[in-house]
Amino acid sequence: MEELHYRPDRKPLVSPGGTDCQVRDMTATVSADVTLAALQAQLAAHDQWLPIDGDATQVLGTLVSCDSTGPLRLGYGAWRDLLLGVQFTNGRGELITAGGRTVKNVAGYDLTKFMVGQRGVFGKLLTITTRTYRKPAGAMLARYAPDARIVSRLIPTSLRPHWAVLTAEALFCGYLADEPGLAFYRTAVSQSEPAESLQRSLEDDVRDRARLWNFDAEHVFRASVPPASLNDLAPKLSGTAWSADAAFGVLVGAIESEPQADAIRRAVLDAGGTFKRFRGPFGPAVELSTTPAERQIIERLKHAFDPDRTLNPLPWQTA
């Protein structure tokens, strides 16, 4: 009788809290319970970093599952561009491995992309494998008049910024580079006639970008509009604290009252955009990470790939 051989149980590539930095390959495999700050500290020891915006105190599994990104994706991409592989447990508790540790990995379905922004519906992330980048030597910041059209003019040139944030007062464009790159930007940025430009450290750039993009308020909103409509939308947000990713048309800001929230929503919808409100007690529950329509799409994809239709709990919807 032929002897049956069973495949041994798979195990996570790294243990909880663990990190495996493949320095020469410029990739890192990290446990999903490691915070962004902890990963950045370990990568810094190898003169590398992960170019992603997000709450540095939050764990990577949450940042990926909620697709938490920010203005830096103009220069480096978002989670869908950075991730090479993931490991997760499905609704039956099975360990699933998707992708790998190499940049060129295209066999089969790209399940790695499905795990970005899935809010725990497809599975619970255990490990992620991401590409890393050489840590920039410093940064340049250019301040222009509050005109989103400036970004459109800069993108096709050698002055394409790595991030661009529009506020009611100014347009800020950031550049990250090594020493030769910074020398180029010092000369080239001045020729674009900014109101102000300065060189600073990478740490100052990270802190300033976080200040522009995060609002420490009890009630906040996130909206998305066509980037070309930002200039027309800005005057309608008068009296509201807000910032916008000038390249992608994503807005974040603070809400102080129910009438203000309604006014912002109407302005965003009139501009052909979408509006979400978080943490606010004004009316029905708004703590949800997804709209009902988005939730329905995620569940339909889950059902298509999982005949058991076992949905995972959504720990990040009440976090």
N, C-alpha and C positions, 0 to 999 in steps of 0.2 A: 504494500500500500504506500502510495506516495506521501511523503511527509510534508505537512503544511508549514509554511514559514510565514509568520505574522510580522508586519512592520512594527518596530518598537514605538512606544509612545513618543510623540514629538515633545520637545521642550522649548521654552522661550530662548531666543538667542542670547539674551542677557537676563540675569536674575533681577528681581525687584530692586529698584534703586541703582541699578548698574548701568555703566556706559562703556562701550567698546569703540574707541576712536581709531579708525584706520587712517593714520596721518598721511601716508604716501598716496593713498587712493582719494584722499579728501572726502571721506564719508564717515559717518558715525552711526552706530546702532545703539539706541537708548531705550531704557525702560520707560513706559508711558507715565510712570509716577514720578519721574524726575522733573524738577522745575526748569523753566527756561533759563533762569539765572544760574542754576547749578551747571547746566550744560555749557553755557557761555564761559563760565569760569574754567571748566575743564578744557574746552577748546582753546582758550586764551593761552594756556600753558604750551600749546603747540603752534602759537601764532596764527590760529584760525578762529573763525566765528560762524554763527548761523545767522544770516541776514534776514531776520523775521521780526516784524513788529508784534507786540503782544505783552500782556501783563507778565513781567519777569518772575513774579511770585507764583504764577499758575503752572500747573503740571502740563507737560507736552501733550498728553492724551486728550485733555480738555481743549487745548488750543487747536489741535488737529480736528477733533470731532466737531467743534463749533466753527471751524474754518476761520479762526481769529487771525486776521491779517491787517495790514495798514498801508500807508503811503510808500513804504520801502519796496513794495512789489513792483513799482515802476522800473526799478533798476535790477532787481534780483528775482522777481517772480514771487508767487504765493506758495502755499503748501502744496498745491497740485504740481507745481514745477520743481519743488525741492525734494519731495519724498521719492525714494527709490523702492521702498518695501515696507510692509507692515506685518505684524502678527496680531491676531485677535481671536477671541472666543465667540462662537456664534450662539444662537439661542439654545442649542443643545449642550453647550459647554465644551464643544470641540475646538481644539486649537487649529486655526487656519493660518497658513503662511502665504503671503502674496508678494510678488516682486522679489528683489534680492539686494545684494550689496554692491552691484555694479551699475554704472550709468546706463549701459546698453543692455537692457533686459526687456524684451518685447514679446516673449512667448505667452500665448494664451490671453485670456481676458485680463485687462489691467485693473484688477480688483483694488489695487492701492488707491486709485482715484476715487473709488466708491466710498472709501473710509473718510474722505475729507468732507466735513460738513454734514455727516450722517447722524449726528446727535445721539449716538449709541444705538440706533435702530438696527443697523446691520450687524454690529458686534461691539464687544468691549475691547478696546485697544490694549495690548500688552507690551509691544515693542514697536518702535518706528526706526527706519533706516533712512537717513537724509544725507544729501550732499552738503559739504561745507565749503567755505571760501577762505582765501587768505585774508587775514585781518587787516583792514585798511590802516595806513599810518596816521591818517587824520582826515579832516573834512573841510569843505568849503561851504559857506552859506551865502546865498545871494537873496537880497530883498528887493522886490519890484512893486510897482503899483498893483492894486488889487484887481487884476485883469487876467482871467483864466485863459484868454487867447494867447498870452505870452508863452504858455507851456506848449501849445500847438506849434508855435513857431520854433521853439527850441528843440523839440523832439527829433525832427529830421536832421539836425546838425550835430556837430561834435560836442555841443553843450547840452545834449540830452541829460536832464537831471536824473539822479537816482531816486529822488522823491520830490514831490511838489504839493504844498499845502496852501490853500487859499483861505484867507479870513476876510472879515469886513474891512480890515485896515491894510492888508498887504498880501502879496503872493511870495511865499518862501520856497526857494529851490535849493536842494542840498546835493552835494557831490562828495563821494567817498573814493579815496584813491591811495596809492603808494606815493612815495616822495616825488618821483618824476611826474606822476599824474597830477599831484597837487601843484607842482610848478607850472604845468600847462594851464590848469584851471585858474590860477592866480592871474595869469595874463588874459586868457580867453574870456573869463567872466566879466572882467572890467570893460571889455569891448562891447558887451551886450547892454551896457548903460543901466546897471541896476542902481537903485537908490542907495544901496549899501552892500558891501561884500566883506567877508572876513574869514580867516582861516582859524580852525579850532580843532580840538581833540575829538576822537571818535566818541568818547564818553559824553562830552558836551552835546554832540549831535544826537546821540541816543536819548539823552535826558530832554533836550529841547523838542525833539520830535514827539516824545511821549507826552510832554506838556501840551503841545498843540493838538494832539489826537485824542487825549483822554480827558473826560470831564468828571471831576469828583463831585457829582451832584446826586441827589436822591432820585431824580427823574431825568432820564436821558432819552434821546431819540437817535435813530440811525435811518438814513434815507438814501436813495439812489436815484439819480436823474441823468439824462444825457449830458455829458460834459459841456457841450455847446450851450446849454441852457443855464449854466451857473451864473453868468453875468446878469442875466435877466432875473434870476431867482434871488440873488443876494439882497437887493433892496427890499424884497418882501419879508426878509428875515430880520428887519431892523428891530433892535431891542432884544434879540436872542443871541446868546453866546453859542457860536458854531464854528466849525472848521470843515473844509472840504478837500478831498483828494482831487486836485485839479485835473489829473490825467484820467481818472476813472469815474468821476462824478458821484463819489460816495460822500455823504455828509454825516457828521455827528455833532451833537450839541446838547444843551441843557434845557429842560422844560421847567417853568416856574408856576404855571397855572393851566387849568383846563382850557380857557379861551385861547391861550397862547398855543397849546398843543393842537387845537382845532385849526388855528390859522396856519400853522406850519404844515399840517397835513394837507390842507386845501391847496397851499402854494406848491407843494411837492407834486401832488396829483395833477394839478393844472400844467405842470412842467413835464408831464408824461413819466413821472417817477413812481417809486414805491416808498412807503413810510412804515416804520416800526417804532414802537415805544416800549421802553423797558423800565422795570422797577417802579412804575408809577401806580399810585392807588386810585387814579382818576377813572372811575368806571369799572368795566370788567377786567378780569385778570389779564395783565400784559407782560407777565414774566416769561412767557413762552419764548423759546428760541426760534420757533418756526411759525409761520402762518398756517392756517388749516390747509390751504392749497399746497404749500411746500411739504407739509407733513404727509399729505395724500400721495404726492409724487414719490417721496422717499419710501413709503410703505408699499407702493405698487412695485417699485424696483426690488425691494426686499422680497416680496412674494414671488416675483419672477425668478429669482435665483435660489429661493429657499422653499421647497415644496412643503415643508413642515409649517411654514408661516409662523414661526415662533419669534415674536418680536422681543428684543432686549428692552430692559427698563431704560428710562431716559434720565440718568442722574443729573445731567447738566441743565435740564429744563427748570429745576427748582434750586439750582446752586446759587 
